Amino acid sequence: MQAFSGFASAYIITRLVSPLISTIGLAATIGAGATAELGAMRISEEIDALESMSIRSVSYLVSTRVVAGVLVVIPLWSMVTLAGYLAFRIYVVVVSGQAPGSTTTTSIPTCNRPT
């Protein structure tokens, strides 16, 4: 297990866990928030006001949320990846009792290898 702990950290967290967690978090947060906000705008007739000014409301309101989602993806993925590395390192060093260098010596060559 000790020989593969760095590889597991680099491969599993970077390529599998981080994209999945950030996608679920982004979809839940932005999806629920945008739906609630657009629903409230429909009830308070703000969308009707945009349409009366000849502004296409769907493209105007949804495009800003899509751009915001694209801008948030990279920082969110970075935070999830760093949190995953930290949690895995704490598990390996504290819980499993392995050497602190066991996670970094094999994870750096794995991360630098092209896919």
N, C-alpha and C positions, 0 to 999 in steps of 0.2 A: 504494500500500500504506500509506503514512504517514497518509493521511486516514482510512483505515478501521481502523487498528490499535486505537484506543480502542473503536470500535463492536464489532469482533470480540472484544475482551477482555470487554466488558460483556455482550454477547449470548450468545456461545458458552460462555464459562465459567459464567456465572450460570444460564443456562437449560438447557444441555445437558450439559456435562462434570461439573460439581459434583454434581448429583443422581445421575448415573449412577455416578460413582466412590464416593460415599458409600453408595449402595444396595448396590453390590457388596461394599464393605468391611463394611457392617453385616450383610448376609446371610451372608457367609463367616465372620465372627468370631462373631457370636451364634449362627448356625445350627450351626456345627461345635462350638462350646463347649457349647451347650445339649444337643445330641445326645449328646456324649460324657459330659456330667455326668448326664443322665437314664439313659443306658445303665449307667453305673457305679452309680447308685442302684438300678436294677433288679437288678443282679447282687448287690449287698450287701443286698438285701431291705429297703431303706429305703422303697420305694414300697409294698411289702406291709404294712409297719408302719403307714403312713399309712392304708391301706385298712382295716386291722383297727381303727383308731380312728375309723372312719366318716367319714374326710375324703376327699372326691373328689380323688384324686391328680392327675389330668390337669389339671383346672381350677386346682387350687392351685399346682402346679409350673409350668405353662405361663403362667399369667396374670402371674406375677412377671417372667418373662422378656420377655413382650410389653410390660409397663409399662416395664421397663428399656430395651428397644429404642426405645420412643417417646421416652423422656427423653434418649437419647443422639443421636437423629437431628439435632436442631438444632445442638448444638455440633460434631458431626462435619461437617455440611454447611458450617458457618461456617469451620472450619479448612481444609477442602478448597477452598472458594472463595478464601480469603485466600492459600493456597499457589498456587492457579492464577493469581491476579492477580500475585503476586510473580514467579512463573516467566515469565509472559508479559511483564512489564515488563523483566525481566532480558534476555529474548530480544530485545525491541524495541530496548532501549538499547545493550546490549553487543554482541550478535551482528549485528543489522541496522544499527546505527550511527545510529538516528534520535534526534530530540530527546526528552529525558525527558518533556516536557509533551505529547507527541503521544498518549500513551495516556490521560491524564487529561482532556484537553479535550473529547474526544468520548465518553468512557465515562460521565461524570457525567450529561449529558442523557439518554443511553440508559437508564441505570439508573432515573432518575426518571420516565420515561415509563410510564404504565399500560399493561398488556397488553391 
